[in-house]
Amino acid sequence: MEKKENKIIRRRIRRSYVSSIISISLVLFIVGFFAVLVLNAGAVSNKIKQSMRISVILRNDVADTAAIRFSSKVAAMKEVDTLEVISKEQGTKEMKEMLGESFLDVFESNPIPVSIDVTLRADYFHTDSIGIFKETLLKEPEVDEVYYQTSVIDAINKNMRRIGFVLTIFIILLMFVSIVLINNTVRLNIFSKRFSIHTMKLVGATKGFIMKPFLKKSVYQGLLSGVIAMAALVGTIVFISRQVSEEFFLVDIAEAAVIACALCLLGVLICVVCTYVVVNRMTSMSVDELYY
């Protein structure tokens, strides 16, 4: 009879331990997944910003060779990511495709100037920064006009700020909920051993001696939960990357690896801290409080 009861107790302990690991792993996975979404949103935002072109229209008397020399000067500017020189011939060809072969008949000479299409670095993709960049270019004698879609740039920046703000707030709330859930899971797991803790107190065990096995177990528990969450997150990333176009899923492998490793550290940290707090409270309880 006693052996049967011991088996039942051990089975319950194993189930409790497994369920707590699954619960913590699930919470860590959700945190990691939304962290990946934040990184992906930032990467997509940067790609959209870097795809927006600023057209630098040169004066009509600027030859292609002079335009190439000037483009080298523009390329050296800190704001510039990439640029492309559009020659008179290439510009004329594009206009013919848009307006027809005979559009030049109304002009005495070719009015299409040399132009430079510039894309800026994501860090400088702001209305103020672009305005300063435009004013700098307009001071150059080769430049006639600088054109970009102000409304589109403002809309992109505004929407990206909103998305970033919402995701950041959500991550903060999710972290708070995660800590609360993991703390409750750890507390319930240790609460079932409150009488064993009290017995150890009665025989003269110190708080440090009582805490040591619980903290050691919490390290293993947090590490195992983190590894499970990390494996689930990596599997999810691989699955999504195969199902979604590369234009909309731009998570860097190195950044994903950092998040995955952070999940293990986060799992260990939260489990150890929660275990320390709960065991410290248990060792301070009176006999009457153990029953409530």
Residue pairs with C-beta under 8 A, 6 or more apart in sequence:
13 192
16 188
16 189
16 192
17 189
17 221
20 185
20 186
20 188
20 189
20 221
21 221
21 224
21 225
21 228
22 228
23 181
23 182
23 185
24 182
24 185
24 221
24 222
24 225
24 229
24 267
24 270
24 271
25 224
25 225
25 226
25 228
25 229
25 232
25 267
26 229
27 178
27 181
27 182
28 178
28 225
28 226
28 229
28 263
28 266
28 267
29 228
29 229
29 232
29 233
29 236
29 263
30 174
30 178
31 171
31 174
31 175
31 178
31 263
31 266
32 229
32 230
32 233
32 259
32 260
32 262
32 263
33 233
33 236
34 167
34 170
34 171
34 174
35 171
35 259
35 262
36 233
36 237
36 251
36 256
36 259
37 167
38 164
38 167
38 168
38 171
39 251
39 252
39 255
39 256
39 259
40 249
40 250
40 251
41 160
41 163
41 164
41 167
42 164
43 250
43 251
43 252
44 247
44 248
44 250
45 122
45 156
45 160
45 163
45 164
46 122
47 247
47 250
48 156
48 160
49 120
49 122
49 125
49 156
50 81
50 82
50 119
50 120
50 121
50 122
50 125
51 119
52 119
52 120
52 125
52 148
52 149
52 152
52 153
52 156
53 117
53 118
53 119
53 148
54 117
54 118
54 119
54 120
54 130
54 133
54 134
54 146
54 147
54 148
55 115
55 116
55 117
55 118
55 146
55 147
55 148
56 74
56 115
56 116
56 117
56 118
56 137
56 143
56 145
56 146
57 113
57 115
57 143
57 144
57 145
57 146
57 147
58 67
58 70
58 113
58 114
58 115
58 116
58 142
58 143
58 144
59 113
59 141
59 142
59 143
59 144
60 111
60 113
60 144
62 70
62 113
62 114
62 142
63 114
64 85
64 87
64 88
64 114
66 142
67 85
67 87
67 114
67 116
67 142
68 85
70 116
70 140
70 142
71 83
71 85
71 116
73 140
74 80
74 83
74 116
74 118
74 137
75 83
77 133
77 136
78 121
78 124
79 120
79 121
79 124
79 129
79 133
80 118
80 119
80 120
80 121
81 119
81 120
81 121
81 122
82 118
82 119
83 116
83 117
83 118
83 119
84 116
84 117
85 114
85 115
85 116
86 94
86 114
86 115
86 116
86 117
87 114
88 110
88 112
88 113
88 114
91 112
91 113
91 114
91 115
92 104
92 110
92 112
95 103
95 112
96 103
96 104
104 110
113 144
120 129
120 130
120 133
124 130
124 133
125 153
125 156
125 157
126 157
127 150
127 153
127 154
127 157
130 148
130 153
134 146
134 148
137 143
137 146
138 145
138 146
178 270
179 270
179 274
182 270
182 271
182 274
183 270
183 274
183 277
183 278
186 218
186 271
186 274
186 275
186 278
187 274
187 278
190 197
190 214
190 275
190 278
190 279
190 282
191 278
191 282
194 282
194 285
194 290
195 290
197 210
197 279
197 282
197 283
198 282
198 285
198 287
198 290
200 209
200 210
201 210
201 283
207 279
207 280
207 283
210 279
210 283
211 275
211 276
211 279
211 280
211 283
214 275
214 279
215 272
215 275
215 276
215 279
217 275
218 268
218 271
218 272
218 274
218 275
219 268
219 271
219 272
221 267
221 271
222 264
222 267
222 268
222 269
222 270
222 271
222 272
223 264
223 267
223 268
225 267
225 271
226 263
226 264
226 265
226 266
226 267
226 268
227 264
229 263
229 264
229 267
230 260
230 261
230 263
230 264
233 256
233 259
233 260
233 263
234 256
234 260
237 251
237 256
240 249
241 249
241 251
